[in-house]
Structure formats: structure tokens, C-alpha cells
Amino acid sequence: MKPIWHSLNVSLDQLNDTGKNTMSAALGMEFTEIGPDYLRMIMPVNDLTRQPYGLLHGGASVALAETVGSVGSSLIIDSTKQICVGLDINANHIKGVKDGYVHAIARPLHIGSTTHVWDIRICDEHNKLVCISRLTVAIRDKKE
């Protein structure tokens, strides 16, 4: 399969460095894999990502989904000419998680000139589906 990325000159270290001093760093998100047509991240389920019942907070799952999908779009566009911003996101929370890590994998459903649509599946450490999300990203030309 031909890679979908604009440039193949990106490493996991570079992707993780872009998240420094952001919400993704605060929540412990980390990129773990770049495939030809997908990105994968992990996030711990801990006191920073749990809600008061002790389960993974749905907002943390959505933050993980938006991060992995938005970064995916940023790797597809020509960042010298365009920017990408989240336009819409939805999530269905399927299963509660109390600890460990969750893994998100983002794959594009649509790569257009003005929008990208991502399917993001978040699973627990036993590969059980925790959350499914769809993210739409708007692609805009940079203003001169």
C-alpha cells in the first residue's frame, strides 16, 4: 500500500515532540506507530484521565481521538501551504476502563482537498473496544 503521508521524513520522536506543553502531554499521550495509512497512540488510564467513578473519562477519550486524527491530517497536507483544524467530532463510549493504557488507531475514511474524515478506534490492553469516534478535519489554505 502506498503511504498517504505528504512526507515520510517524520519519526515518532518528532511527533511526540510536537505535543510538548499541550493537553496531549498533560494527559500522557504518546505516538507509538506510523503505518502506511494509520497512526497509533497510547494514553494511560490514571488519576489525570479518570472521572469520579474511577473510569476513563469520556472527554479524555475524545481528546485522544482528536489528537491522533488531527495529527494524521497534519501529516497529509503540505504544511507550507495549508493548515488543518478540527471541524466535528463524535464518540460512542462502549466499555469502561479503570487502569492500564488505551490504544487509539486512526485511519482515514475520506481524504479530500477541503476535509478529511477519520475513523478512530480506542481499545484497552486486551484489544476490547472502548470507544469509537469519527473526526472531521477542515483543510484551509494559509493566509498570506
N, CA, C and O atoms as a GROMACS GRO file, in nm:
protein
  576
    1MET      N    1   0.084  -0.118   0.000
    1MET     CA    2   0.000   0.000   0.000
    1MET      C    3   0.088   0.125   0.000
    1MET      O    4   0.186   0.134   0.075
    2LYS      N    5   0.052   0.219  -0.085
    2LYS     CA    6   0.125   0.345  -0.093
    2LYS      C    7   0.090   0.431   0.030
    2LYS      O    8  -0.028   0.447   0.062
    3PRO      N    9   0.190   0.487   0.099
    3PRO     CA   10   0.163   0.571   0.215
    3PRO      C   11   0.082   0.695   0.177
    3PRO      O   12   0.094   0.747   0.066
    4ILE      N   13  -0.001   0.740   0.269
    4ILE     CA   14  -0.086   0.858   0.247
    4ILE      C   15  -0.020   0.987   0.292
    4ILE      O   16  -0.073   1.095   0.268
    5TRP      N   17   0.095   0.977   0.356
    5TRP     CA   18   0.157   1.094   0.419
    5TRP      C   19   0.226   1.182   0.315
    5TRP      O   20   0.283   1.132   0.218
    6HIS      N   21   0.221   1.313   0.336
    6HIS     CA   22   0.285   1.409   0.246
    6HIS      C   23   0.436   1.386   0.242
    6HIS      O   24   0.499   1.391   0.136
    7SER      N   25   0.492   1.363   0.359
    7SER     CA   26   0.635   1.337   0.369
    7SER      C   27   0.657   1.215   0.456
    7SER      O   28   0.589   1.198   0.558
    8LEU      N   29   0.749   1.132   0.420
    8LEU     CA   30   0.782   1.015   0.501
    8LEU      C   31   0.897   1.045   0.596
    8LEU      O   32   0.946   0.955   0.665
    9ASN      N   33   0.940   1.170   0.601
    9ASN     CA   34   1.053   1.209   0.684
    9ASN      C   35   1.006   1.256   0.821
    9ASN      O   36   1.044   1.364   0.866
   10VAL      N   37   0.924   1.175   0.887
   10VAL     CA   38   0.879   1.209   1.022
   10VAL      C   39   0.898   1.085   1.110
   10VAL      O   40   0.873   0.972   1.067
   11SER      N   41   0.943   1.109   1.231
   11SER     CA   42   0.966   0.998   1.323
   11SER      C   43   0.868   1.008   1.440
   11SER      O   44   0.803   1.111   1.461
   12LEU      N   45   0.858   0.900   1.514
   12LEU     CA   46   0.774   0.902   1.635
   12LEU      C   47   0.826   1.006   1.733
   12LEU      O   48   0.747   1.074   1.799
   13ASP      N   49   0.956   1.019   1.745
   13ASP     CA   50   1.012   1.120   1.835
   13ASP      C   51   0.969   1.260   1.795
   13ASP      O   52   0.933   1.341   1.880
   14GLN      N   53   0.971   1.289   1.664
   14GLN     CA   54   0.928   1.421   1.617
   14GLN      C   55   0.779   1.444   1.647
   14GLN      O   56   0.741   1.552   1.691
   15LEU      N   57   0.697   1.341   1.623
   15LEU     CA   58   0.554   1.356   1.652
   15LEU      C   59   0.531   1.380   1.801
   15LEU      O   60   0.452   1.466   1.838
   16ASN      N   61   0.601   1.305   1.885
   16ASN     CA   62   0.584   1.323   2.029
   16ASN      C   63   0.637   1.458   2.076
   16ASN      O   64   0.584   1.514   2.172
   17ASP      N   65   0.740   1.510   2.011
   17ASP     CA   66   0.792   1.642   2.047
   17ASP      C   67   0.691   1.753   2.017
   17ASP      O   68   0.688   1.853   2.087
   18THR      N   69   0.609   1.735   1.913
   18THR     CA   70   0.510   1.839   1.881
   18THR      C   71   0.405   1.852   1.989
   18THR      O   72   0.338   1.955   1.998
   19GLY      N   73   0.388   1.750   2.072
   19GLY     CA   74   0.288   1.754   2.178
   19GLY      C   75   0.337   1.812   2.309
   19GLY      O   76   0.260   1.821   2.405
   20LYS      N   77   0.465   1.850   2.316
   20LYS     CA   78   0.518   1.906   2.441
   20LYS      C   79   0.440   2.032   2.479
   20LYS      O   80   0.406   2.113   2.393
   21ASN      N   81   0.413   2.047   2.608
   21ASN     CA   82   0.341   2.163   2.662
   21ASN      C   83   0.201   2.178   2.605
   21ASN      O   84   0.151   2.289   2.590
   22THR      N   85   0.136   2.066   2.572
   22THR     CA   86  -0.001   2.066   2.524
   22THR      C   87  -0.085   1.972   2.609
   22THR      O   88  -0.033   1.904   2.698
   23MET      N   89  -0.214   1.967   2.580
   23MET     CA   90  -0.301   1.876   2.652
   23MET      C   91  -0.258   1.732   2.634
   23MET      O   92  -0.266   1.653   2.728
   24SER      N   93  -0.212   1.696   2.516
   24SER     CA   94  -0.172   1.558   2.495
   24SER      C   95  -0.057   1.519   2.589
   24SER      O   96  -0.055   1.407   2.641
   25ALA      N   97   0.036   1.607   2.612
   25ALA     CA   98   0.145   1.579   2.707
   25ALA      C   99   0.090   1.572   2.850
   25ALA      O  100   0.130   1.484   2.927
   26ALA      N  101   0.000   1.662   2.885
   26ALA     CA  102  -0.056   1.663   3.020
   26ALA      C  103  -0.130   1.533   3.050
   26ALA      O  104  -0.131   1.487   3.164
   27LEU      N  105  -0.193   1.475   2.948
   27LEU     CA  106  -0.268   1.351   2.968
   27LEU      C  107  -0.183   1.225   2.942
   27LEU      O  108  -0.232   1.113   2.955
   28GLY      N  109  -0.057   1.244   2.906
   28GLY     CA  110   0.034   1.131   2.888
   28GLY      C  111   0.021   1.059   2.756
   28GLY      O  112   0.060   0.943   2.745
   29MET      N  113  -0.033   1.125   2.654
   29MET     CA  114  -0.047   1.062   2.523
   29MET      C  115   0.089   1.048   2.457
   29MET      O  116   0.178   1.131   2.473
   30GLU      N  117   0.103   0.939   2.381
   30GLU     CA  118   0.230   0.914   2.312
   30GLU      C  119   0.204   0.839   2.182
   30GLU      O  120   0.131   0.740   2.180
   31PHE      N  121   0.264   0.889   2.074
   31PHE     CA  122   0.257   0.817   1.946
   31PHE      C  123   0.344   0.693   1.956
   31PHE      O  124   0.456   0.698   2.009
   32THR      N  125   0.292   0.581   1.905
   32THR     CA  126   0.366   0.455   1.913
   32THR      C  127   0.390   0.390   1.777
   32THR      O  128   0.474   0.301   1.765
   33GLU      N  129   0.316   0.432   1.674
   33GLU     CA  130   0.333   0.367   1.544
   33GLU      C  131   0.282   0.456   1.432
   33GLU      O  132   0.178   0.521   1.445
   34ILE      N  133   0.358   0.458   1.322
   34ILE     CA  134   0.316   0.523   1.198
   34ILE      C  135   0.310   0.414   1.094
   34ILE      O  136   0.413   0.356   1.058
   35GLY      N  137   0.191   0.384   1.043
   35GLY     CA  138   0.175   0.287   0.937
   35GLY      C  139   0.158   0.358   0.804
   35GLY      O  140   0.158   0.481   0.801
   36PRO      N  141   0.142   0.285   0.696
   36PRO     CA  142   0.127   0.348   0.564
   36PRO      C  143  -0.003   0.430   0.553
   36PRO      O  144  -0.010   0.524   0.475
   37ASP      N  145  -0.106   0.392   0.632
   37ASP     CA  146  -0.234   0.463   0.625
   37ASP      C  147  -0.299   0.477   0.763
   37ASP      O  148  -0.421   0.486   0.774
   38TYR      N  149  -0.218   0.477   0.868
   38TYR     CA  150  -0.275   0.492   1.002
   38TYR      C  151  -0.170   0.546   1.099
   38TYR      O  152  -0.050   0.537   1.075
   39LEU      N  153  -0.221   0.601   1.209
   39LEU     CA  154  -0.138   0.642   1.322
   39LEU      C  155  -0.191   0.575   1.447
   39LEU      O  156  -0.311   0.550   1.458
   40ARG      N  157  -0.102   0.546   1.540
   40ARG     CA  158  -0.142   0.484   1.667
   40ARG      C  159  -0.083   0.563   1.783
   40ARG      O  160   0.033   0.605   1.780
   41MET      N  161  -0.166   0.581   1.886
   41MET     CA  162  -0.124   0.648   2.010
   41MET      C  163  -0.169   0.565   2.129
   41MET      O  164  -0.261   0.484   2.120
   42ILE      N  165  -0.101   0.588   2.242
   42ILE     CA  166  -0.147   0.531   2.368
   42ILE      C  167  -0.170   0.644   2.467
   42ILE      O  168  -0.116   0.754   2.452
   43MET      N  169  -0.251   0.615   2.568
   43MET     CA  170  -0.275   0.710   2.676
   43MET      C  171  -0.299   0.629   2.803
   43MET      O  172  -0.371   0.530   2.800
   44PRO      N  173  -0.238   0.669   2.915
   44PRO     CA  174  -0.262   0.597   3.039
   44PRO      C  175  -0.401   0.626   3.095
   44PRO      O  176  -0.457   0.734   3.076
   45VAL      N  177  -0.454   0.527   3.163
   45VAL     CA  178  -0.577   0.548   3.241
   45VAL      C  179  -0.528   0.562   3.385
   45VAL      O  180  -0.489   0.465   3.450
   46ASN      N  181  -0.531   0.686   3.434
   46ASN     CA  182  -0.479   0.717   3.567
   46ASN      C  183  -0.560   0.832   3.626
   46ASN      O  184  -0.665   0.868   3.574
   47ASP      N  185  -0.511   0.888   3.735
   47ASP     CA  186  -0.586   0.994   3.802
   47ASP      C  187  -0.611   1.116   3.713
   47ASP      O  188  -0.707   1.189   3.735
   48LEU      N  189  -0.526   1.139   3.614
   48LEU     CA  190  -0.545   1.254   3.524
   48LEU      C  191  -0.650   1.228   3.417
   48LEU      O  192  -0.707   1.323   3.362
   49THR      N  193  -0.677   1.102   3.387
   49THR     CA  194  -0.769   1.070   3.278
   49THR      C  195  -0.897   1.000   3.324
   49THR      O  196  -0.981   0.965   3.242
   50ARG      N  197  -0.912   0.980   3.455
   50ARG     CA  198  -1.034   0.915   3.508
   50ARG      C  199  -1.136   1.018   3.550
   50ARG      O  200  -1.102   1.131   3.585
   51GLN      N  201  -1.263   0.977   3.547
   51GLN     CA  202  -1.372   1.057   3.603
   51GLN      C  203  -1.397   1.010   3.748
   51GLN      O  204  -1.336   0.913   3.791
   52PRO      N  205  -1.487   1.078   3.823
   52PRO     CA  206  -1.504   1.046   3.965
   52PRO      C  207  -1.545   0.901   3.996
   52PRO      O  208  -1.521   0.855   4.108
   53TYR      N  209  -1.604   0.828   3.903
   53TYR     CA  210  -1.639   0.688   3.928
   53TYR      C  211  -1.521   0.594   3.911
   53TYR      O  212  -1.534   0.473   3.930
   54GLY      N  213  -1.405   0.650   3.876
   54GLY     CA  214  -1.286   0.569   3.861
   54GLY      C  215  -1.265   0.510   3.723
   54GLY      O  216  -1.176   0.429   3.702
   55LEU      N  217  -1.348   0.552   3.629
   55LEU     CA  218  -1.339   0.503   3.490
   55LEU      C  219  -1.275   0.608   3.400
   55LEU      O  220  -1.273   0.727   3.432
   56LEU      N  221  -1.221   0.562   3.288
   56LEU     CA  222  -1.167   0.654   3.189
   56LEU      C  223  -1.272   0.758   3.153
   56LEU      O  224  -1.385   0.724   3.118
   57HIS      N  225  -1.235   0.884   3.161
   57HIS     CA  226  -1.325   0.995   3.130
   57HIS      C  227  -1.351   0.999   2.980
   57HIS      O  228  -1.257   0.989   2.900
   58GLY      N  229  -1.476   1.015   2.941
   58GLY     CA  230  -1.510   1.023   2.800
   58GLY      C  231  -1.440   1.139   2.730
   58GLY      O  232  -1.404   1.128   2.613
   59GLY      N  233  -1.422   1.250   2.801
   59GLY     CA  234  -1.352   1.363   2.743
   59GLY      C  235  -1.206   1.333   2.713
   59GLY      O  236  -1.150   1.384   2.617
   60ALA      N  237  -1.145   1.249   2.797
   60ALA     CA  238  -1.007   1.209   2.770
   60ALA      C  239  -1.001   1.123   2.645
   60ALA      O  240  -0.909   1.136   2.564
   61SER      N  241  -1.099   1.035   2.628
   61SER     CA  242  -1.105   0.953   2.506
   61SER      C  243  -1.121   1.041   2.383
   61SER      O  244  -1.056   1.018   2.281
   62VAL      N  245  -1.206   1.143   2.392
   62VAL     CA  246  -1.228   1.233   2.279
   62VAL      C  247  -1.102   1.314   2.251
   62VAL      O  248  -1.068   1.338   2.135
   63ALA      N  249  -1.033   1.358   2.357
   63ALA     CA  250  -0.908   1.431   2.336
   63ALA      C  251  -0.804   1.342   2.265
   63ALA      O  252  -0.732   1.389   2.177
   64LEU      N  253  -0.798   1.216   2.304
   64LEU     CA  254  -0.708   1.122   2.238
   64LEU      C  255  -0.746   1.105   2.091
   64LEU      O  256  -0.660   1.108   2.003
   65ALA      N  257  -0.874   1.087   2.064
   65ALA     CA  258  -0.921   1.070   1.926
   65ALA      C  259  -0.891   1.193   1.842
   65ALA      O  260  -0.842   1.180   1.730
   66GLU      N  261  -0.919   1.310   1.894
   66GLU     CA  262  -0.895   1.431   1.816
   66GLU      C  263  -0.746   1.453   1.792
   66GLU      O  264  -0.706   1.501   1.686
   67THR      N  265  -0.665   1.420   1.890
   67THR     CA  266  -0.521   1.437   1.874
   67THR      C  267  -0.467   1.348   1.764
   67THR      O  268  -0.397   1.395   1.675
   68VAL      N  269  -0.496   1.220   1.770
   68VAL     CA  270  -0.439   1.127   1.672
   68VAL      C  271  -0.492   1.156   1.531
   68VAL      O  272  -0.417   1.147   1.435
   69GLY      N  273  -0.620   1.190   1.519
   69GLY     CA  274  -0.675   1.222   1.387
   69GLY      C  275  -0.625   1.353   1.331
   69GLY      O  276  -0.592   1.362   1.212
   70SER      N  277  -0.617   1.455   1.415
   70SER     CA  278  -0.570   1.586   1.369
   70SER      C  279  -0.424   1.580   1.327
   70SER      O  280  -0.385   1.640   1.226
   71VAL      N  281  -0.343   1.510   1.404
   71VAL     CA  282  -0.202   1.497   1.365
   71VAL      C  283  -0.193   1.418   1.235
   71VAL      O  284  -0.109   1.448   1.150
   72GLY      N  285  -0.279   1.318   1.218
   72GLY     CA  286  -0.283   1.246   1.091
   72GLY      C  287  -0.306   1.341   0.974
   72GLY      O  288  -0.237   1.334   0.873
   73SER      N  289  -0.404   1.428   0.988
   73SER     CA  290  -0.430   1.525   0.881
   73SER      C  291  -0.311   1.617   0.858
   73SER      O  292  -0.279   1.650   0.744
   74SER      N  293  -0.245   1.658   0.966
   74SER     CA  294  -0.130   1.748   0.951
   74SER      C  295  -0.016   1.680   0.874
   74SER      O  296   0.067   1.748   0.813
   75LEU      N  297  -0.012   1.548   0.876
   75LEU     CA  298   0.092   1.476   0.802
   75LEU      C  299   0.056   1.453   0.656
   75LEU      O  300   0.142   1.419   0.575
   76ILE      N  301  -0.071   1.472   0.622
   76ILE     CA  302  -0.116   1.453   0.485
   76ILE      C  303  -0.104   1.582   0.404
   76ILE      O  304  -0.069   1.579   0.286
   77ILE      N  305  -0.131   1.695   0.468
   77ILE     CA  306  -0.130   1.823   0.396
   77ILE      C  307   0.013   1.872   0.373
   77ILE      O  308   0.108   1.821   0.433
   78ASP      N  309   0.026   1.970   0.286
   78ASP     CA  310   0.153   2.042   0.269
   78ASP      C  311   0.148   2.158   0.368
   78ASP      O  312   0.084   2.260   0.342
   79SER      N  313   0.217   2.141   0.481
   79SER     CA  314   0.207   2.240   0.588
   79SER      C  315   0.269   2.376   0.554
   79SER      O  316   0.252   2.472   0.629
   80THR      N  317   0.339   2.384   0.441
   80THR     CA  318   0.389   2.515   0.399
   80THR      C  319   0.278   2.597   0.333
   80THR      O  320   0.289   2.719   0.321
   81LYS      N  321   0.170   2.529   0.291
   81LYS     CA  322   0.062   2.596   0.220
   81LYS      C  323  -0.073   2.588   0.291
   81LYS      O  324  -0.162   2.669   0.264
   82GLN      N  325  -0.090   2.490   0.382
   82GLN     CA  326  -0.221   2.465   0.442
   82GLN      C  327  -0.210   2.445   0.592
   82GLN      O  328  -0.103   2.418   0.647
   83ILE      N  329  -0.326   2.457   0.657
   83ILE     CA  330  -0.342   2.420   0.797
   83ILE      C  331  -0.462   2.327   0.806
   83ILE      O  332  -0.544   2.320   0.713
   84CYS      N  333  -0.472   2.257   0.916
   84CYS     CA  334  -0.589   2.171   0.937
   84CYS      C  335  -0.641   2.194   1.078
   84CYS      O  336  -0.564   2.207   1.173
   85VAL      N  337  -0.773   2.200   1.090
   85VAL     CA  338  -0.837   2.225   1.220
   85VAL      C  339  -0.957   2.133   1.234
   85VAL      O  340  -1.025   2.102   1.136
   86GLY      N  341  -0.982   2.089   1.356
   86GLY     CA  342  -1.098   2.005   1.382
   86GLY      C  343  -1.227   2.079   1.349
   86GLY      O  344  -1.242   2.196   1.384
   87LEU      N  345  -1.318   2.010   1.283
   87LEU     CA  346  -1.447   2.067   1.245
   87LEU      C  347  -1.560   2.002   1.322
   87LEU      O  348  -1.654   2.069   1.365
   88ASP      N  349  -1.553   1.870   1.340
   88ASP     CA  350  -1.659   1.797   1.409
   88ASP      C  351  -1.601   1.668   1.464
   88ASP      O  352  -1.516   1.605   1.402
   89ILE      N  353  -1.647   1.630   1.582
   89ILE     CA  354  -1.606   1.501   1.639
   89ILE      C  355  -1.725   1.442   1.714
   89ILE      O  356  -1.801   1.513   1.778
   90ASN      N  357  -1.738   1.311   1.703
   90ASN     CA  358  -1.838   1.242   1.786
   90ASN      C  359  -1.772   1.117   1.841
   90ASN      O  360  -1.672   1.069   1.788
   91ALA      N  361  -1.831   1.065   1.946
   91ALA     CA  362  -1.774   0.946   2.010
   91ALA      C  363  -1.884   0.864   2.074
   91ALA      O  364  -1.978   0.919   2.132
   92ASN      N  365  -1.871   0.734   2.063
   92ASN     CA  366  -1.955   0.640   2.136
   92ASN      C  367  -1.865   0.566   2.232
   92ASN      O  368  -1.768   0.502   2.192
   93HIS      N  369  -1.898   0.577   2.360
   93HIS     CA  370  -1.820   0.512   2.464
   93HIS      C  371  -1.881   0.374   2.488
   93HIS      O  372  -1.996   0.364   2.530
   94ILE      N  373  -1.805   0.271   2.461
   94ILE     CA  374  -1.855   0.134   2.457
   94ILE      C  375  -1.831   0.060   2.589
   94ILE      O  376  -1.919  -0.011   2.637
   95LYS      N  377  -1.714   0.076   2.646
   95LYS     CA  378  -1.672  -0.004   2.761
   95LYS      C  379  -1.590   0.081   2.855
   95LYS      O  380  -1.508   0.162   2.810
   96GLY      N  381  -1.609   0.064   2.984
   96GLY     CA  382  -1.531   0.136   3.083
   96GLY      C  383  -1.394   0.073   3.104
   96GLY      O  384  -1.377  -0.048   3.090
   97VAL      N  385  -1.298   0.156   3.138
   97VAL     CA  386  -1.162   0.112   3.168
   97VAL      C  387  -1.120   0.180   3.298
   97VAL      O  388  -1.140   0.300   3.314
   98LYS      N  389  -1.061   0.102   3.390
   98LYS     CA  390  -1.022   0.157   3.520
   98LYS      C  391  -0.873   0.187   3.531
   98LYS      O  392  -0.833   0.276   3.606
   99ASP      N  393  -0.790   0.114   3.458
   99ASP     CA  394  -0.646   0.136   3.467
   99ASP      C  395  -0.576   0.080   3.344
   99ASP      O  396  -0.640   0.026   3.254
  100GLY      N  397  -0.445   0.094   3.344
  100GLY     CA  398  -0.366   0.048   3.230
  100GLY      C  399  -0.353   0.156   3.124
  100GLY      O  400  -0.341   0.275   3.156
  101TYR      N  401  -0.354   0.114   2.999
  101TYR     CA  402  -0.343   0.204   2.885
  101TYR      C  403  -0.455   0.177   2.787
  101TYR      O  404  -0.507   0.066   2.778
  102VAL      N  405  -0.492   0.281   2.714
  102VAL     CA  406  -0.580   0.264   2.599
  102VAL      C  407  -0.499   0.298   2.475
  102VAL      O  408  -0.408   0.381   2.478
  103HIS      N  409  -0.534   0.232   2.366
  103HIS     CA  410  -0.463   0.246   2.239
  103HIS      C  411  -0.561   0.300   2.135
  103HIS      O  412  -0.670   0.245   2.119
  104ALA      N  413  -0.523   0.405   2.066
  104ALA     CA  414  -0.607   0.463   1.961
  104ALA      C  415  -0.540   0.442   1.827
  104ALA      O  416  -0.420   0.464   1.811
  105ILE      N  417  -0.619   0.399   1.730
  105ILE     CA  418  -0.569   0.387   1.594
  105ILE      C  419  -0.661   0.468   1.504
  105ILE      O  420  -0.783   0.451   1.506
  106ALA      N  421  -0.602   0.557   1.426
  106ALA     CA  422  -0.677   0.645   1.337
  106ALA      C  423  -0.648   0.607   1.193
  106ALA      O  424  -0.532   0.596   1.150
  107ARG      N  425  -0.757   0.587   1.118
  107ARG     CA  426  -0.747   0.558   0.974
  107ARG      C  427  -0.840   0.652   0.900
  107ARG      O  428  -0.952   0.677   0.946
  108PRO      N  429  -0.797   0.706   0.787
  108PRO     CA  430  -0.884   0.797   0.714
  108PRO      C  431  -0.997   0.723   0.642
  108PRO      O  432  -0.976   0.616   0.584
  109LEU      N  433  -1.114   0.781   0.650
  109LEU     CA  434  -1.228   0.735   0.570
  109LEU      C  435  -1.240   0.815   0.442
  109LEU      O  436  -1.289   0.766   0.340
  110HIS      N  437  -1.192   0.940   0.448
  110HIS     CA  438  -1.200   1.031   0.333
  110HIS      C  439  -1.084   1.129   0.342
  110HIS      O  440  -1.060   1.189   0.446
  111ILE      N  441  -1.012   1.144   0.231
  111ILE     CA  442  -0.906   1.244   0.222
  111ILE      C  443  -0.940   1.332   0.103
  111ILE      O  444  -0.912   1.296  -0.012
  112GLY      N  445  -1.002   1.445   0.131
  112GLY     CA  446  -1.039   1.538   0.025
  112GLY      C  447  -0.952   1.662   0.029
  112GLY      O  448  -0.862   1.675   0.112
  113SER      N  449  -0.980   1.754  -0.063
  113SER     CA  450  -0.899   1.876  -0.069
  113SER      C  451  -0.939   1.976   0.040
  113SER      O  452  -0.860   2.063   0.076
  114THR      N  453  -1.062   1.966   0.092
  114THR     CA  454  -1.106   2.060   0.196
  114THR      C  455  -1.144   1.994   0.327
  114THR      O  456  -1.158   2.063   0.429
  115THR      N  457  -1.162   1.862   0.328
  115THR     CA  458  -1.192   1.791   0.452
  115THR      C  459  -1.126   1.654   0.452
  115THR      O  460  -1.104   1.592   0.348
  116HIS      N  461  -1.096   1.610   0.572
  116HIS     CA  462  -1.053   1.472   0.597
  116HIS      C  463  -1.149   1.417   0.701
  116HIS      O  464  -1.187   1.488   0.794
  117VAL      N  465  -1.188   1.291   0.686
  117VAL     CA  466  -1.273   1.225   0.785
  117VAL      C  467  -1.197   1.102   0.836
  117VAL      O  468  -1.148   1.021   0.757
  118TRP      N  469  -1.187   1.092   0.968
  118TRP     CA  470  -1.109   0.985   1.032
  118TRP      C  471  -1.198   0.894   1.114
  118TRP      O  472  -1.292   0.938   1.180
  119ASP      N  473  -1.166   0.766   1.109
  119ASP     CA  474  -1.226   0.666   1.197
  119ASP      C  475  -1.121   0.636   1.303
  119ASP      O  476  -1.009   0.595   1.272
  120ILE      N  477  -1.157   0.657   1.430
  120ILE     CA  478  -1.063   0.633   1.539
  120ILE      C  479  -1.124   0.530   1.632
  120ILE      O  480  -1.236   0.547   1.682
  121ARG      N  481  -1.052   0.423   1.654
  121ARG     CA  482  -1.096   0.317   1.745
  121ARG      C  483  -1.001   0.311   1.863
  121ARG      O  484  -0.879   0.301   1.847
  122ILE      N  485  -1.059   0.319   1.982
  122ILE     CA  486  -0.980   0.314   2.105
  122ILE      C  487  -1.010   0.181   2.173
  122ILE      O  488  -1.126   0.147   2.197
  123CYS      N  489  -0.905   0.106   2.204
  123CYS     CA  490  -0.918  -0.026   2.267
  123CYS      C  491  -0.837  -0.029   2.396
  123CYS      O  492  -0.744   0.050   2.415
  124ASP      N  493  -0.873  -0.122   2.484
  124ASP     CA  494  -0.796  -0.142   2.606
  124ASP      C  495  -0.677  -0.234   2.578
  124ASP      O  496  -0.652  -0.270   2.462
  125GLU      N  497  -0.606  -0.271   2.681
  125GLU     CA  498  -0.486  -0.354   2.664
  125GLU      C  499  -0.517  -0.497   2.619
  125GLU      O  500  -0.428  -0.570   2.578
  126HIS      N  501  -0.644  -0.536   2.627
  126HIS     CA  502  -0.686  -0.669   2.581
  126HIS      C  503  -0.752  -0.662   2.444
  126HIS      O  504  -0.818  -0.756   2.400
  127ASN      N  505  -0.734  -0.547   2.376
  127ASN     CA  506  -0.790  -0.521   2.244
  127ASN      C  507  -0.942  -0.521   2.242
  127ASN      O  508  -1.003  -0.548   2.138
  128LYS      N  509  -1.004  -0.490   2.355
  128LYS     CA  510  -1.150  -0.475   2.362
  128LYS      C  511  -1.185  -0.330   2.329
  128LYS      O  512  -1.122  -0.237   2.380
  129LEU      N  513  -1.285  -0.312   2.244
  129LEU     CA  514  -1.324  -0.178   2.201
  129LEU      C  515  -1.377  -0.097   2.320
  129LEU      O  516  -1.467  -0.141   2.391
  130VAL      N  517  -1.321   0.020   2.339
  130VAL     CA  518  -1.358   0.111   2.447
  130VAL      C  519  -1.440   0.227   2.393
  130VAL      O  520  -1.539   0.268   2.454
  131CYS      N  521  -1.399   0.281   2.279
  131CYS     CA  522  -1.464   0.400   2.222
  131CYS      C  523  -1.442   0.398   2.071
  131CYS      O  524  -1.337   0.357   2.022
  132ILE      N  525  -1.543   0.443   2.000
  132ILE     CA  526  -1.528   0.463   1.856
  132ILE      C  527  -1.564   0.608   1.828
  132ILE      O  528  -1.662   0.661   1.880
  133SER      N  529  -1.483   0.671   1.746
  133SER     CA  530  -1.501   0.814   1.720
  133SER      C  531  -1.484   0.841   1.571
  133SER      O  532  -1.413   0.770   1.500
  134ARG      N  533  -1.552   0.946   1.527
  134ARG     CA  534  -1.534   0.995   1.391
  134ARG      C  535  -1.499   1.142   1.400
  134ARG      O  536  -1.569   1.220   1.465
  135LEU      N  537  -1.391   1.180   1.336
  135LEU     CA  538  -1.341   1.317   1.337
  135LEU      C  539  -1.340   1.372   1.196
  135LEU      O  540  -1.290   1.308   1.104
  136THR      N  541  -1.395   1.491   1.179
  136THR     CA  542  -1.386   1.562   1.052
  136THR      C  543  -1.292   1.681   1.073
  136THR      O  544  -1.308   1.760   1.166
  137VAL      N  545  -1.194   1.692   0.984
  137VAL     CA  546  -1.093   1.796   0.991
  137VAL      C  547  -1.108   1.884   0.868
  137VAL      O  548  -1.116   1.835   0.756
  138ALA      N  549  -1.111   2.015   0.890
  138ALA     CA  550  -1.117   2.112   0.780
  138ALA      C  551  -0.975   2.145   0.735
  138ALA      O  552  -0.886   2.166   0.818
  139ILE      N  553  -0.956   2.150   0.604
  139ILE     CA  554  -0.827   2.185   0.545
  139ILE      C  555  -0.842   2.324   0.486
  139ILE      O  556  -0.930   2.349   0.402
  140ARG      N  557  -0.756   2.415   0.529
  140ARG     CA  558  -0.764   2.554   0.485
  140ARG      C  559  -0.628   2.599   0.432
  140ARG      O  560  -0.523   2.557   0.480
  141ASP      N  561  -0.633   2.687   0.332
  141ASP     CA  562  -0.510   2.747   0.282
  141ASP      C  563  -0.460   2.846   0.385
  141ASP      O  564  -0.538   2.914   0.451
  142LYS      N  565  -0.328   2.854   0.399
  142LYS     CA  566  -0.268   2.952   0.487
  142LYS      C  567  -0.291   3.091   0.429
  142LYS      O  568  -0.283   3.111   0.307
  143LYS      N  569  -0.319   3.185   0.516
  143LYS     CA  570  -0.334   3.323   0.470
  143LYS      C  571  -0.197   3.384   0.455
  143LYS      O  572  -0.108   3.364   0.537
  144GLU      N  573  -0.182   3.459   0.348
  144GLU     CA  574  -0.050   3.520   0.318
  144GLU      C  575  -0.028   3.644   0.398
  144GLU      O  576   0.077   3.707   0.386
   0.00000   0.00000   0.00000
